């Protein structure tokens, strides 16, 4: 059996022979000619029948290309129209709530004329895409029970080209042409709108797929190995996930026979089901990891990291992707200075960066598209972790001193009601349970029309849960939020998440029961004796003032001794009183005997994860302390990258530039923290050979230990930034690392140019 594309390829390679066959009997019609050519070339299907239709289509293609001359068409081919019933199919009656209660449920293979008409009528009247003539091998099923017809299912030939699918299968173009018939497409799946029966869709899918191979063997004398299907952008494909379909990615939105690469249709989710567990061996294709994993710190050295994190961006043209990578290199090397102040003085890269940002709207380049490859790498790093904490938070970036910048948001008002304008960034940062940042999962900038900030938190939660569904089952995902996330709507939204728990610091002392005035959340959490104790390191916070006004009195650094209490509570709904409450674990920690003049540390934490022991409660408290990683990232973004000094003329250009700086800030954060916790990693994880040579020169000139691993190299970079490395000094912070790495970049360029002249490496130690 040869696929249609293989038939065309065979005939195109044998045009002289095809022409000779046509000239031998020029009076034959087109169908007879196609049959004669098929017999001559041995084009037979699995049942031994001549592949006349495939051959005729290939001959028409060769005729259109001018390679052969077909006989004139004797009559216009009629346009086939599916036969439908004159009246709608009667509605199903008294359908029970669950599939277990259905009576006489059966899956009927459509074979006769009457069943075919019922199937066409159901699809034509009740399926969103309606009825059509299927291509290739096809099977149709009716879902019937004692209650009436419940739905219909239809299979046809697979899509000709599908990037996500073909990459997963890893077959070549020739293999795809020969073996595409081994995959079928679930083209129509209908559960009638009036049928409300839980788990019916996934149950029907399981039964249909269970008999699909047998029915294909009976009708076509071969069996398919894989089933593909598409799910619209406004649907989640829950029933396919429940039926063990595998999610592969999104389609390009081009359609089956699109003449160009233009996306004329909506992009759909691609799901695949493996009918045969040994399909890779039978198709002779290698196994590929659908969901690759990436170790923390891999591919982040100075020369490679931008290519690794952004090199797979899909911007419509590979040249734009190359420009994006060069722009990220430029932004990272500028270190908070204007891009024209980059140490490498690459003015072509500077001009390319400005063109890339200014023309982004013209080519449909958005922050989401730019961040997408880094997000994919972040998810790959998440797959290597047992616990992933995804911290959501927002920050305001002021551009009030840039009146020429258009379309800015109002981010605040002072006492005189004067408006402060700028950009509000809402980001999700993924970190592991050691506090190492894994990457930026999401950056959003504008609330949709009619939405509040709460919707941004909910959108971020759903976005995180979608990413979590691609992680191994052993990976635990927790969304961590500060007090701004203490909104019942967010807890209610979490109930629809399958893989993501929620950890929020409580802000509202809400009522737990409407009929008891004294039943308040905080009082309930403080009840009873302490169930355990823990010690928490509290960092020093300096006194802060702004515009002559004290904004923070600061706090002393200390090791705070905390009492722990925990219990299970139900949060009542705040608006719709008839809605169901949300069951949470409530944790209260309170400092015992705080220092004189210091404010007692007291937290009220709420989590949807089950807390069954004191150790689990302590773990949740430690997880919450890691929430400050996102605050540190914002601090690097503002003070290190100095994004408030960006000079763009439109807010959307600022959004794009801030996204690039956000990833740069993440890398500096990771560099700082890897040096603290990963002492066994080689220095080449983050530094190039030239940078390491410069660090050795620096160490020899100042009588310091040369770098032997990542931790010692990071320490030297911190010392370049002013870190004194005294016995009681805290580990170097992000600002010091930023300054040190900036110096290292400049010195590495100088060393590369002049190091050999001065023979610095050969200077003997004192």
Secondary structure, DSSP 8 states (H G I E B T S, - for coil): ---HHHHHHHHHTTHHHHHHHHHHTTTS-HHHHHHHHHHHHT-B-TTS-B-HHHHHHHHHHHHHTTSS-----SS----------SS------S--SBGGG-SS-EEEE--SHHHHHHHHHHHHHHSTT------SS-EEEEEEETTEEEEEEEEEE--S--HHHHHHHT--HHHHHHHGGGEEEEEEEEE-TT---BTHHHHHHHHHHHHHHHHHHHHHSS--SEEEEEE-TT---HHHHHTT-EEEEE--S--TT-SSS---S---EEEEEES-TTHHHHHT-----SS----TTTT-STTTHHHHHHTT---SSHHHHHHHHHHHHHHHHHTTS-GGG-TT--HHHHHHHHHHHHTTTTTT--HHHHHHHHHHHHHHHHTT-SEEEEEEEEEEEE-TT-TT-BS-EEEEE-TT--EEEEEEEEEEEEEETT--EEEEEEEE----TT--HHHHHHHHHHHHHHHHTTS-TT-EEEEEE-GGG--HHHHHHHTT-SSEEEEEE-----BS-TT-TT-BHHHHHH-S---EEEEEEE--B--EEETTEEEE--B--EEEEEEEEEEEEEE--SS-TTS--EEEEEEEEEESS--TTS---EEEEEESS---SHHHHHHHHHHHHTTHHHHHHHHIIIIIS-GGG---SBHHHHHHHHHHHHHHHHHHHHHHHHHHH-TTS-GGGT--HHHHHHHHHHHHHTT-----SHHHHHHHHHHHTT----TT-----HHHHHHHHHHHHHHHHHHHHHHHHHTGGG----
